Amino acid sequence: MQIRAEQKEDFPTIELVILKAFENAEMSDQTEHQLVGRLRDSDAYIPELSLVAEEKYEILGHIMLTKISIGEEESVKSLALAPVSVLPSYQNQGIGKSLTEHSLEKARELGYESVIVLGHPGYYSKFGFQPASQYGITAPFEVPDEAFMALELKRGALEKVSGTVHYSPEFSQE
Ligand SMILES: CC(C)(COP(=O)(O)OP(=O)(O)OC[C@H]1O[C@@H](n2cnc3c(N)ncnc32)[C@H](O)[C@@H]1OP(=O)(O)O)[C@@H](O)C(=O)NCCC(=O)NCCS
């Protein structure tokens, strides 16, 4: 399996992968593919951090990391991890893990310092994510404390920031 940056010609296939991945997902409104489309057209988009997992020329999964800011501190380069999608018949085979690890490594290489995710604590803690509240970081919406998580890509990065996460407006548009 290969992990690589998405290309324009992949967009229709990625849309299908996202739709199928979230088809039966709890806590989903099945509009994640539209969010990805909006984010691609926004200033938050980083082409190198929108990745696909591919095997024998078939796209099996996708992940996207986009720019956010935390509190009033603009100097710490932060990202949101969302969404992650793996085709249902390929789930639980390590593809999500591989996409997540690759994206975090690439983000570190590009000089990003922290990542925020809203998701299952049992899943994301394996990558080192901790409740964002431990860093004094809060979500701009109601969310269970343990589901809103943060990761330092650079040691100490989150000691310099606190406050509310500002997502790009594309996250809240319908
Ligand atoms: C969540 C998702 C991206 C994980 O990718 P994956 O390739 O199936 O997962 P991996 O094989 O890397 O990891 C499997 C582990 O994740 C756990 N897992 C899978 N889906 C999960 C979910 N929705 N919530 C919590 N844990 C989950 C499995 O129980 C397994 O745990 P284990 O390693 O302790 O046995 C994938 O299942 C998916 O696309 N789900 C539907 C869309 C979704 O919910 N996306 C995440 C929110 S943005």
The ligand as a Gaussian input file, in Angstrom:
#p B3LYP/6-31G(d) Opt

LIG

0 1
 C      -12.162000       5.438000      11.851000
 C      -11.406000       4.899000      10.643000
 C      -10.794000       6.048000       9.827000
 C      -10.264000       4.005000      11.174000
 O       -9.539000       3.470000      10.093000
 P       -9.261000       1.901000      10.039000
 O       -8.333000       1.665000       8.918000
 O      -10.546000       1.166000      10.021000
 O       -8.579000       1.666000      11.462000
 P       -7.212000       0.945000      11.810000
 O       -7.197000      -0.409000      11.168000
 O       -6.066000       1.830000      11.574000
 O       -7.367000       0.823000      13.362000
 C       -8.236000      -0.122000      13.884000
 C       -8.558000       0.252000      15.309000
 O       -9.435000       1.370000      15.298000
 C      -10.614000       1.064000      15.989000
 N      -11.705000       1.792000      15.324000
 C      -12.132000       1.676000      14.056000
 N      -13.151000       2.508000      13.841000
 C      -13.359000       3.189000      14.989000
 C      -14.273000       4.188000      15.398000
 N      -15.204000       4.707000      14.566000
 N      -14.188000       4.642000      16.651000
 C      -13.262000       4.131000      17.491000
 N      -12.381000       3.193000      17.175000
 C      -12.432000       2.726000      15.927000
 C      -10.756000      -0.430000      15.904000
 O      -11.521000      -0.915000      16.962000
 C       -9.290000      -0.870000      16.011000
 O       -8.864000      -0.864000      17.350000
 P       -7.690000      -1.847000      17.864000
 O       -6.458000      -1.473000      17.088000
 O       -7.571000      -1.512000      19.320000
 O       -8.170000      -3.193000      17.567000
 C      -12.296000       4.049000       9.712000
 O      -12.812000       2.969000      10.448000
 C      -13.449000       4.826000       9.085000
 O      -13.336000       5.325000       7.972000
 N      -14.596000       4.916000       9.779000
 C      -15.765000       5.626000       9.294000
 C      -15.521000       7.111000       9.218000
 C      -15.087000       7.683000      10.570000
 O      -15.712000       7.450000      11.596000
 N      -13.997000       8.482000      10.547000
 C      -13.391000       9.038000      11.746000
 C      -13.989000      10.336000      12.140000
 S      -13.327000      11.683000      11.188000

